Amino acid sequence: MVEVNLLPQQYRKQSQPSAWRFATYALLPLTLAAIAIPEALTASTIRDLRGQIDALNGEITTLTPAKREFDDLKREQTTLEQVTAVAGQLRDQKTYWSNDIAAFSAQLPTGSGVSVKTMSVRPVDPAALASQQQAGIYSGKNVVREFDLSGTASSQQAVVNFLNTFENNPNFGVNFKNLQRDPDGGLYSFSATVGIVAQPPASTTPAAGTSGTVTPAAAPAAPTSPGGTSGVQ
């Protein structure tokens, strides 16, 4: 069957392809390319990132034993530092009681008429020393240890001479406490504290036959008057 279009030319439907149709056909590949290219780039980036993640995971697995060993060494270092800190503190606070007693005994005057009955040694806290110095005790002397003394004497002057022997020595300091007379025996009971002054590090080698102990300088002659103990009765 043949169809014949009998309409005039101006009313007949145009069947020729238009420019818009060609443009539509051309736009489709461009649209597909615009969508596909970013997708491909994104997929490539994802593959690269996954590869990097896998590589990093492999490095982590490889370094895990080393990290564990490092953590163990770090803990051991912390423990050793704590032990070293304690050892350093003990070293700094170490006291040479035998040297102090030897220095104190060497300073005792002979024939002084004083008999020491009790003696104890203790370290001096820096804060306590500062408080004592503000009260006029151990003024200008860096006392690090103290001898607590109690004893008897034949007279007040004997006690004064005894304490001045240490007071006049730069290696010692004196804190007089009390003096009482026994009415029955006629003797005087006294108590005092003798401080040991910190010594600077030795700069020379001790002479042969010595133990390295710092020997206090010889005490000057004791004064004939009570001096700083004028208030004692």
C-alpha angles and dihedrals in degrees: 000000000000121000116212120197105220096177119113117268095256092055098046117109114251110239098178115110113260129223091251091060091054090047091052091051091050093047095057096068090046091052092048090048092049089054099039099047096057089043090053092047091048091049090050091050091049090051090050092049092048089050091051091048090051090049092049091048088052091051090048091052090048094048096043095092090048090049090050091050090048091053090050091050090047091053090047090050091052091050092048091048090053091049091047091050091052091046091050091049091050090047092050091049095042112129126203099217094171092053091047092050091047091050091046093048092048089056096053110113117235120237091010096143089237126120119194110215104177134015132178131178128216137165119254119236111227091230091052090048091053090051091049093048090052087056090052097260119131089357110194094358124113098220113188102172136024136213112212106209135189127174149125133269136192093232144359090256090055090057091047092050091046095052094041089058088067098033092058092050113088090215092064141046129201132218109186114205114175146335127202133177122226105226092204102049099024092230125129122236116207141173129199143152123239114200125211113223117222112254124220117244112281112257098191134052113259116251119261113282095024126111097222093255114145107245113216117240117261112274118245120243112291115250119250094228130065091251110180093012097066091127094064114109 
